[in-house]
Amino acid sequence: MVRIAVAGVAGRMGGRIVRAIMGREGAILAGGFEAPGHPALGRNLGEVAGHAGAPGQVRDDPATVIAQADVLVDFTAPAASLKHLELCAQAGKAAVIGTTGLNAEQKTALAGLATGVPVVFAPNMSVGMNLMFKLVGEMARVLGTDYALELVEAHHDQKKDSPSGTAVRLLEELAQARGWELESVAKHGRQGLVGARPQEEIGVSVIRGGDIVGDHTVYFIGQGERLELTHRAHSRDTFVQGAVRAALWVAGQKPGLYDMQDVLGLKG
């Protein structure tokens, strides 16, 4: 059995992760914690997560909870996730980080911590989306530069980062497939007299509103035809199931930085 701790257990993803752990063979809930001062502190985990069988209470001491686990699953915020990962490194525990919005410096720090413990870090834990990551690069290479690349992503109105971490990963795959530097070719929105579209450009459009879980579409636009590859998340549970799958996988790995492509065997 793999003992899994949950960071931000009372948050948007926390309860879903707890319920997924409770229903997954081979997984056991080691505990959950929240930030100091959170109103859920001290409450029964089962009540907070919506699963009567979840044991224990919501704690505010992540080091203690992590020490009781084999793996931490964290979908909180960039600074908090790094602090929690530092605790994992100190305790020799694996981690699954699904937090988005990390800047370049934070990603470098995360990679450094992963030299001592196994870490799965992915902007999107969905099995379907990770297949899409693989497919967009192949499509961009096969179609060639005669096909313009455009990306549209949509999320709920509470999402803080833009474009989404998933969109950034898709853009990275597209740019790599074309041999382009992403910072040079990404065009975030268009306004005014922008002129004719250059060949080396990836257009990026962002939609925010309502309760959209997450939609991503990549357009491959040629003369006389276009292809559209779309992933729509109907529920956050698709990310949660992938995260628990990653936790069960990473518990047996050597120290290093992994992503969902590793978990799903899609590399190579």
ZIFENKA-V941847 format. One record per backbone hydrogen bond with DSSP energy under -0.5 kcal/mol. NH is the residue of the N-H (numbers start at 1). CO is the residue of the C=O. If there is no record, write none. Layout:
nh;co
NH;CO
NH;CO
This chain:
nh;co
2;26
3;1
4;2
4;28
5;71
6;31
7;73
8;33
9;33
11;8
14;8
15;11
17;13
18;14
19;15
20;16
21;17
22;18
23;19
24;21
25;23
27;24
28;2
30;4
30;28
31;4
32;57
33;6
34;59
38;35
41;38
42;58
43;40
45;56
46;54
48;44
49;45
50;46
51;46
54;51
58;43
59;32
59;57
62;60
64;61
65;61
66;62
67;63
68;64
68;65
69;66
70;3
71;3
72;94
73;5
74;72
74;96
81;77
82;78
83;79
84;80
85;81
86;82
87;83
88;84
89;85
90;86
91;87
92;88
93;88
94;70
95;118
96;72
97;120
98;74
98;96
99;74
107;103
108;104
109;105
110;106
111;107
112;108
113;109
114;110
115;112
116;113
117;113
119;256
120;95
121;119
121;258
122;97
130;126
131;127
132;128
133;129
134;130
135;131
136;132
137;133
138;134
139;135
140;136
141;137
142;138
143;139
144;140
147;144
148;146
148;221
149;201
150;219
151;203
152;217
153;205
154;215
155;207
156;212
157;210
159;156
168;164
169;165
170;166
171;167
172;168
173;169
174;170
175;171
176;172
177;173
178;174
179;175
179;176
180;175
182;180
184;181
185;181
185;182
186;182
187;202
188;186
189;187
189;204
194;192
201;199
202;185
203;149
204;187
205;151
207;153
209;155
212;209
215;154
216;231
217;152
218;229
219;150
219;217
220;227
221;148
221;219
222;220
222;225
224;222
227;220
229;218
230;228
231;216
233;214
234;232
238;235
239;236
240;236
241;237
242;238
243;239
244;240
245;241
246;242
247;243
248;244
249;245
250;246
251;247
252;249
253;250
256;114
256;117
258;119
258;256
262;259
263;259
264;260
265;262
266;261
267;261
